[in-house]
Amino acid sequence: MMPVADTAIRQYISRCVVCEAPANVIAVHSQSLNIPDCPAGWSGLWIGFSFAMHTAAGAEGGGQSLSSPGSCLEDFRATPFIECNGARGTCHYFANKFSFWLATINDPDQFNRPRSETLKSGNLRSRVSRCHVCIKIT
């Protein structure tokens, strides 16, 4: 696959800003399709899908604590990342990149060995845990 110039894909790449919040912010995950409630004394900021980590070039990859707001993505995309090189100004999508999402699990199955399952396109969201990002009420 040929590299794609950043000018050709710029409109498809999200941007972010790191902000200081007036209080603590946490992510709460349900491990089900139900949106979890915020704890008492906390208020909801957004709901999403429970994201754990991704792989990248070689032995690289990334993720964050499940309590981090970055583990609760508002939109589900099977592969939410592409790899860009700022020095060369090119981006690549590699088929060997993997994303890991927190799966749903039924209460009676919590301590049993997971069963192997193949999910078809269009049915992926049926097995991805839901989450809620909450801020402490001050």
N, C-alpha and C positions, 0 to 999 in steps of 0.2 A: 504494500500500500504506500502511495506517495504521501509525503508530508503536505499538510494544508497550511497555507499562509494564515497568520493570525488575523489579517484584515478580512479574510473570507468568512471567518467563523465568529468574529468578535460579537456579532449580534446574538449569538447563541450561548455565550459564556456569561454566567452570572457573576456579579460583583458583590463584595460584602464589605461591611464596615464594622470594626470592633467598637462597641459602645460601652460606656460605663453605666451600669444599672443602679438605680437608687436603693436596691435591696438585693439579697441573694436570689439567684435563679436556679432552678433544678428541672431535670426531666424525670418524669414518672412513666414507667412502662407497664403495660398490662399483661403481656404475653398471650393476648387474646385479640379478637376483633373489636372488643369494647374499648371505648375511650376511657382511660382511667380518670378518676376525680383527683383534683389537687388536694393535698393534705389540708386539714383545718388550719386557718390562718394564712392560707396562700391563695392567690388568684391566678386564673389561667391567662396565658399569653397567646399560645397557638397549640393546635393539635397536629399530629403527623404520624409518621411511620418510623419504627425503631431501627435505626441504622447502627451497626457495630463497627465495621472496618472495611478497608479495601486493600487490594494488592496493587503494586506498581512495578516499574522496571526492575529486573533482577530480584534481589531479596528485599526490595523496598515495599512500603505500604504505610498505611496510617489508620488511625482510629482515635477514639477518645473514650473516656469514662462514660458509662451509661447514665450517670447523673448529670452529665454535661448537656446543655441545650443543643449542642452540635450532634447529639445522638438521636435527635427527633427531627427528621426532615419533613417539611410540609408536603412535599410532592414525592411520590414513589416513582423511581426510575430504576429498572433492573441494573443498569450500569450508570451511576450518576456522575462519573468522572471521565475526563480525557486527560492526556498528559501533554503539557505545553512546556516548551523550553524558551524562557524569556530571552536568553542570549542570542539564539538563532531566530526567534520569532516564529517558530513553527509548532504545530500541535499534531498529535497522532492519536488514533483510537486503536488499541491493540486488543485482539480477540482473547488474549490470555490474561486480561485484567479481570479480577473478580471482586464482587461486592458481597459483604456478609451482613445479613439482616437478622434481627432477633425474630425467631419463629414463634408462632402460636402453639400452645399446647393445652390439651384438655386437662382439667383438674385430676381426673382419675389416672392419667398417664404421666403425671409429673415425675415419678421416681422409677419409671420403667425405661427400658432401653428404647431409644427412638427407632421408629420404623422408617425404612428407606421409602422415598416417595418421589415420583417424577411429576413435576408441575408443567402444564402446557401454557403456552403464551396466552395472555389474557386472563389467566387464573392465578397469577403470582400473588396478587394482593390478598387472596384468601388464606395465606399462611404467614403473612407478615404482621408482627405485633404492632399494636397502636400505642401512641404515647401522647403525653400532654406536657407542655413546658409551663412551669408555674413560677410566680414571683411572690416572695414573702410580703405580706401586707404589713406596712410599717405604721 
